[in-house]
């Protein structure tokens, strides 16, 4: 078994904000998306905030359970279906 730490998942690519930074902000009181945006800069990048699809489920899960999900299921509400 390796003692290496797993690579930090980058949630906001525009501003290079990792999951650990976002989870810390939530634990320390960021209980709305706007507070997360202001504290971490995640969700306010040049792309227009595509990472918000991950931020909202992460925040909602924590607010409901007091824990973070192992895997973030993106909120695809409002996103047009893929063309086949």
N, C-alpha and C positions, 0 to 999 in steps of 0.2 A: 504494500500500500504506500502511496506517495504522500509525503508531508507537505507538498506544494498546496498553496491556497488556490481555490478555483478562481479563474479570471472573473473580474467584476463585470457584470452585465451592464452595458451602456444602454440607458433608457433614452436619453436625449442626445442624439448624434451631433446636432448643430452646436450645442454648447458643451459637449463631452461630459455629461452628468451621469454618473453611475447609480445603480440601484441602491447601493449602500448609503450614498449621500441623501437620496430621496427618503429612504426609510428612516434615517436619522432625523431628518427634518420633520417627518410625520410624528415620530416618537416624541419630539421636543415641542409639539404643539401645532404644527401645520395641519389644520383640520378642514381646509378647503383647498380647491385647486389654485385659487388666486394666491393663497399663502405659500403654497409649494412653488409657484412661478416666481414670486418675489424673493423667496429665500434661496432657491437653488438655481434659478434661471432656466430650469427645465420647462419645456412647453412654450417658450417664447422665442424660438430660434427663427432663422431665415425661412425655414420650410413651412412656417405657419402653424406649427404645433402638432405634427403628426404623432408625436409621442404621447399626446394627451389621451390617446386610445389605450395606453398602458397605465398612465398615471391615475385615471379615474377608477378603474377596477382595483388597483393596488390600494388606493386610499379608502374606497368603499369597503373592501375586505377588512382592512385594519379597523375602521370605525365600527364595523359590525361584530368583529370577533376579538379584537385586541392582538391579533397576530397577522403576519404577512403570508400570503400564499407562496408555496414553493415555486409555482409556475404562474405567470401572469397571463390571463386570457384576455386578449385585446377586445375592447368594446368596438364592434364594427357597425353599431347603429348609425344610420345616416350615411354610410359609405355605399356608393353604388355597387351592385353585384358585378363580379367579374364577367366579362364577355367570353363566351366559348365559341 
